[in-house]
Amino acid sequence: ALDGLLAWADERLGAPLSVDTLAARLAVSPRTLARRFADRLGTSPGAWLLSRRLAAARTLLEETDLPVEAIAARVGLTSAVNLRRRFRARTGTTPGAYRQAFRAP
């Protein structure tokens, strides 16, 4: 059941997903969902969701010329400020610097 949920969530990263939304999709409590994530993936649902959103942002930075604001909206991080803050905390660099470094010869 968790595999189906992960695929479902991956297809909807731009939507307002939350741990409660994910739990409701599986018809379990948020606490049960957290246990299943910890057992299977070694992380929390919220951390997994953020990780998937940042991975999608990296892909868009590498493969498109979309502005950071548009990328943030597409991956469900709501604003460029939020994307920049979370991206920098995870990667140590800004989305713009990442894009520039990725495209450097």
C-alpha positions as CSV (number, residue, x, y, z in Angstrom):
1,A,0.0,0.0,0.0
2,L,2.9,2.4,0.7
3,D,4.3,2.0,-2.8
4,G,1.0,3.1,-4.3
5,L,0.9,6.1,-1.9
6,L,4.4,7.1,-2.8
7,A,3.6,7.0,-6.5
8,W,0.4,8.9,-6.0
9,A,2.1,11.6,-4.0
10,D,5.0,11.9,-6.5
11,E,2.5,12.7,-9.2
12,R,0.9,15.4,-7.1
13,L,3.9,17.3,-5.6
14,G,2.5,20.6,-6.7
15,A,-0.7,20.0,-4.8
16,P,-1.1,21.0,-1.2
17,L,-0.1,17.6,0.3
18,S,0.3,17.1,4.0
19,V,0.9,14.2,6.4
20,D,-2.8,14.2,7.1
21,T,-3.6,14.0,3.4
22,L,-1.2,11.1,2.9
23,A,-2.6,9.3,6.0
24,A,-6.2,9.8,4.8
25,R,-5.3,8.4,1.4
26,L,-4.2,5.2,3.1
27,A,-7.1,5.4,5.6
28,V,-4.8,5.3,8.5
29,S,-3.9,7.8,11.3
30,P,-0.9,10.1,10.8
31,R,0.8,8.2,13.6
32,T,0.3,4.9,11.9
33,L,1.6,6.4,8.6
34,A,4.7,7.8,10.5
35,R,5.4,4.3,11.8
36,R,5.1,2.7,8.4
37,F,7.4,5.3,6.8
38,A,9.9,4.8,9.6
39,D,9.8,1.1,9.3
40,R,10.0,1.0,5.5
41,L,11.9,4.2,4.5
42,G,13.7,5.2,7.7
43,T,12.2,8.7,7.6
44,S,9.1,10.6,8.4
45,P,6.3,11.3,5.9
46,G,7.0,15.0,6.0
47,A,10.8,14.6,5.5
48,W,10.1,12.2,2.6
49,L,7.7,14.7,1.0
50,L,10.2,17.6,1.3
51,S,13.0,15.4,-0.1
52,R,10.8,14.5,-3.2
53,R,9.9,18.1,-3.7
54,L,13.6,19.2,-3.6
55,A,14.5,16.4,-5.9
56,A,11.9,17.6,-8.4
57,A,13.1,21.2,-8.0
58,R,16.7,20.0,-8.8
59,T,15.4,18.3,-11.9
60,L,13.6,21.4,-13.1
61,L,16.6,23.6,-12.4
62,E,18.7,21.2,-14.5
63,E,16.3,20.7,-17.3
64,T,14.4,23.9,-17.7
65,D,14.7,27.7,-17.7
66,L,11.7,28.2,-15.5
67,P,12.0,30.9,-12.9
68,V,12.6,29.8,-9.3
69,E,9.1,31.1,-8.4
70,A,7.5,28.8,-11.0
71,I,9.6,25.9,-9.9
72,A,8.5,26.4,-6.3
73,A,4.9,26.4,-7.3
74,R,5.3,23.2,-9.4
75,V,6.9,21.3,-6.6
76,G,4.6,22.4,-3.9
77,L,6.9,24.7,-2.0
78,T,4.5,27.7,-2.5
79,S,7.1,30.5,-2.9
80,A,10.6,31.2,-4.2
81,V,11.6,32.2,-0.7
82,N,10.5,28.9,0.8
83,L,12.3,27.0,-2.0
84,R,15.5,29.0,-1.6
85,R,15.5,28.5,2.2
86,R,14.9,24.8,2.0
87,F,17.1,24.2,-1.0
88,R,20.0,26.0,0.7
89,A,19.5,24.1,4.0
90,R,19.6,20.8,2.1
91,T,22.3,21.4,-0.5
92,G,24.3,24.3,0.9
93,T,23.7,26.4,-2.2
94,T,20.9,28.5,-3.7
95,P,18.7,27.3,-6.6
96,G,20.2,29.9,-8.9
97,A,23.8,28.9,-8.0
98,Y,22.9,25.2,-8.4
99,R,21.5,25.9,-11.9
100,Q,24.5,27.9,-12.9
101,A,27.0,25.3,-11.6
102,F,25.1,22.5,-13.2
103,R,25.2,24.2,-16.6
104,A,28.8,25.3,-16.4
105,P,31.0,23.7,-19.0
